[in-house]
Amino acid sequence: MNYPTLLPGILLRRYKRFLADIELEDGREVVAHCPNTGSMRAVNVPGCRVWVSPSTNPARKLSWTWELIELPDGTGGFDLVSVHTGRANALVEEALRGGFVPELAGFVELKREASVEGARLDFRLREAQGRDTFVEVKQVTLKESDGHGYFPDSVSERGSRHLEVLAQLVAQGHRGVLLFCAAHTGIDDVAPATHLDPVYARTLQAVAERGVEVLAYGCRVTRVQGRPVAMELARRLPVDLEGIW
């Protein structure tokens, strides 16, 4: 997934969920759209370097979108994290169509936003034999102080509902897959965040026992002269359903 031209800045604050004040490299202070409805635990860090994309669309109220943040990795370097939750599905779709997720290869038709069982799941993949695979994507950006990646970053009733829908579809003879997209270059494994949403963690363990498959993939960011220009799914990550490392 290629980015539009990104410009660097410093995060001053995020507020009202969808707004962020950012100081650009040239000293201008701008208000950027923050495309993330979550708590942004551990990635809303004022003072860190961020990357924003500009827009020339006159219909937009805000001319900037907050895309990435650089977080210290503990070794003197930094990790890049996508705060734009809308990018996760684009990353996964690109990887699916390119055959880079072997566990989900071989489909003949891909449908986005499939409405089933009173919910909307991210993808429906249809095999030549007619069997459907339903895929729900969850972006993971929370890396806790123990070094592990977790989802969700706050209580997610909607996330638990999606798990139950996947389990219902499996019971009907379909294939149900939860795919964690770790959009944080420092995350090397994923677990349910029992310490933040124990209901989600218990639900995930239960639906896995009922046949829902759980996958996790990490991302790689390509930079040109220091500027991020693209992000892609790059590696399969281990998942610990018990959340005990």
Helices and strands as residue ranges (DSSP letters): E 7-15, E 19-24, E 29-33, E 49-54, E 64-72, E 78-82, H 86-97, G 102-104, E 107-116, E 119-127, E 132-140, E 142-143, E 149-151, H 157-171, E 175-182, E 190-192, H 198-209, E 213-224, E 227-236
